[in-house]
C-alpha cells in the first residue's frame, strides 16, 4: 500500500482487496506456511482470502449489533 493513502482511502482500498480475496476463495483454496521477504503468489492469495474472512466477520458483527439495537 502506498504511504500517501490515509483515512477513508485506506478503508476503501482494504475493502477492494477483501473482495478480491473473496473471488479467489471461490476459485481456489490457499494455505501457506512460509516466511520470507520475497513476493509469492500463493502467499498473496492466502492473505487476500484471510482478509475477505475478516471483512465478512466485521459485516456480520455490524448486522448483529444493528439488529440488537433495533429490537
C-alpha positions as CSV (number, residue, x, y, z in Angstrom):
1,X,0.0,0.0,0.0
2,X,1.3,3.5,-0.8
3,X,2.3,5.6,2.1
4,X,0.1,8.6,0.9
5,X,-3.2,6.8,1.5
6,X,-4.9,7.8,4.7
7,X,-8.2,7.6,6.4
8,X,-11.2,6.6,4.2
9,X,-8.9,5.9,1.2
10,X,-7.2,3.1,3.2
11,X,-10.6,1.7,4.2
12,X,-11.8,1.7,0.6
13,X,-8.6,0.1,-0.7
14,X,-8.8,-2.6,2.0
15,X,-12.4,-3.3,1.1
16,X,-11.5,-3.9,-2.6
17,X,-8.6,-6.2,-1.5
18,X,-11.1,-8.2,0.6
19,X,-13.5,-8.5,-2.3
20,X,-10.6,-9.8,-4.4
21,X,-9.8,-12.3,-1.8
22,X,-13.4,-13.4,-1.8
23,X,-13.3,-14.0,-5.6
24,X,-10.1,-16.1,-5.1
25,X,-11.7,-18.1,-2.3
26,X,-14.5,-19.2,-4.7
27,X,-11.9,-20.2,-7.3
28,X,-9.3,-22.0,-5.2
29,X,-8.1,-22.7,-1.7
30,X,-4.8,-21.5,-0.4
31,X,-2.8,-22.3,2.7
32,X,0.7,-21.1,3.2
33,X,3.3,-21.9,5.9
34,X,6.3,-19.9,4.9
35,X,8.4,-16.9,5.9
36,X,10.5,-14.7,3.6
37,X,10.9,-11.2,2.2
38,X,10.2,-12.2,-1.4
39,X,6.8,-11.9,-3.1
40,X,4.9,-15.2,-3.6
41,X,1.7,-15.7,-5.4
42,X,0.2,-18.3,-3.1
43,X,1.1,-16.2,0.0
44,X,-0.8,-13.3,-1.6
45,X,-3.8,-15.4,-2.3
46,X,-3.9,-16.7,1.3
47,X,-3.6,-13.2,2.7
48,X,-6.4,-11.9,0.4
49,X,-8.7,-14.8,1.4
50,X,-8.0,-14.2,5.1
51,X,-8.8,-10.5,4.5
52,X,-12.1,-11.4,3.0
53,X,-12.9,-13.6,6.0
54,X,-12.2,-10.8,8.4
55,X,-14.3,-8.4,6.2
56,X,-17.3,-10.8,6.4
57,X,-16.8,-11.2,10.2
58,X,-16.9,-7.4,10.6
59,X,-20.0,-7.1,8.4
60,X,-21.8,-9.9,10.3
61,X,-20.8,-8.2,13.6
62,X,-22.4,-4.9,12.4
63,X,-25.5,-6.7,11.3
64,X,-25.9,-8.4,14.6
65,X,-25.3,-5.2,16.6
66,X,-27.7,-3.4,14.3
67,X,-30.4,-5.9,15.0
68,X,-29.8,-5.8,18.7
69,X,-30.1,-2.1,18.8
70,X,-33.3,-2.1,16.6
71,X,-35.1,-4.7,18.7
